[in-house]
Amino acid sequence: MFVAWVDVTVPHRGVCWLSYFAAGGISAATSHGMTTPIDVVKTRMQINPKKYGNNVASAAKTLVKEEGVGILAQGLAPTVVGYGIEGALKFGLYELFKPIFGAKEPAAAAELRAATSC
């Protein structure tokens, strides 16, 4: 089992393993959540280019005027949850596997590194 390879309770470079999962999840959820309003406007512009035109600012104004400011948050919850999980797994597992796979370097790569190093 995976836990047999790495003791997740031992700090990694002075940091608890779970903090990597938390940091990845929080950062991905925040960054993608902040761009959700832009994505809503972009999608509406793609769906109805005649109505919204080519200007993002005027498209956003039209959208808010017709449907209210809340429309810009449409899809925010699934975006935050989905990318939060994705970011937690991506960054958390990356940091967890880095010492495992970093210690086992293939011989060919080691030879190449030795030959090209100064």
C-alpha positions in Angstrom: 0.0 0.0 0.0 1.1 3.6 -0.6 1.4 4.5 3.1 4.1 1.9 3.4 6.3 3.9 1.1 6.1 7.2 2.9 5.2 8.1 6.4 2.8 10.9 5.9 2.9 12.0 9.5 6.6 12.9 9.2 7.3 16.5 8.2 8.8 16.9 4.8 11.3 19.7 4.7 9.8 20.9 8.0 6.3 21.0 6.6 3.4 18.6 7.3 2.4 16.6 4.1 -1.2 17.7 4.4 -0.3 21.4 4.1 0.8 20.7 0.4 -2.7 19.3 -0.3 -4.3 22.3 1.4 -2.1 24.8 -0.3 -2.7 23.2 -3.7 -6.5 23.1 -3.2 -6.8 26.6 -1.9 -4.7 28.1 -4.6 -6.4 26.3 -7.4 -9.9 27.0 -6.1 -9.1 30.7 -5.5 -7.4 31.3 -8.9 -10.2 29.5 -10.9 -12.9 31.0 -8.8 -11.6 34.5 -9.5 -11.8 34.0 -13.2 -15.3 32.6 -13.2 -17.0 36.0 -14.0 -14.7 36.4 -17.0 -15.5 32.9 -18.2 -19.2 33.6 -17.9 -18.9 36.7 -20.1 -16.7 34.9 -22.6 -19.1 32.0 -22.9 -22.1 34.4 -23.4 -20.1 36.3 -26.1 -19.4 33.0 -27.9 -23.1 31.9 -27.6 -24.5 35.2 -28.9 -21.8 37.2 -30.7 -24.4 39.6 -32.3 -25.8 40.6 -28.9 -22.6 41.0 -27.0 -20.2 42.0 -29.7 -16.4 41.8 -29.4 -15.8 44.0 -26.3 -15.6 42.2 -23.0 -16.4 45.3 -20.9 -19.5 46.2 -22.9 -20.6 42.5 -22.9 -20.2 42.4 -19.1 -22.2 45.6 -18.7 -25.0 44.3 -20.9 -25.1 41.0 -19.1 -25.3 42.6 -15.6 -27.9 45.1 -16.8 -30.2 42.4 -18.2 -29.6 39.5 -15.7 -28.2 41.1 -12.6 -24.7 41.0 -11.0 -25.4 37.5 -9.7 -25.1 36.1 -13.2 -21.3 36.6 -13.0 -21.1 34.0 -10.3 -23.0 31.4 -12.3 -21.0 28.1 -12.0 -18.8 29.4 -9.2 -19.5 26.5 -6.8 -18.7 23.6 -9.1 -15.6 25.5 -10.4 -14.3 26.1 -6.9 -15.0 22.5 -5.7 -13.7 20.8 -8.8 -10.5 22.8 -9.2 -10.0 22.7 -5.4 -9.9 18.9 -5.5 -7.8 18.9 -8.7 -5.3 21.3 -7.2 -5.1 19.5 -3.9 -4.4 16.2 -5.6 -2.0 17.6 -8.2 0.2 19.6 -5.8 -0.2 17.3 -2.8 0.7 14.1 -4.7 3.5 15.9 -6.5 5.2 16.8 -3.3 4.5 13.4 -1.8 6.0 11.5 -4.7 8.9 13.8 -5.3 11.2 12.2 -2.7 10.2 8.7 -3.8 10.9 9.1 -7.5 13.6 11.7 -7.1 15.8 9.2 -5.2 15.5 6.5 -8.0 17.3 8.0 -11.0 17.7 5.8 -14.0 21.3 5.0 -14.8 21.1 6.5 -18.3 19.9 9.8 -17.0 22.6 9.8 -14.3 25.3 9.2 -17.0 23.9 11.9 -19.2 23.8 14.4 -16.3 27.4 13.5 -15.3 28.6 13.9 -18.9 26.9 17.3 -19.4 27.7 18.8 -16.0 30.5 21.4 -15.6 
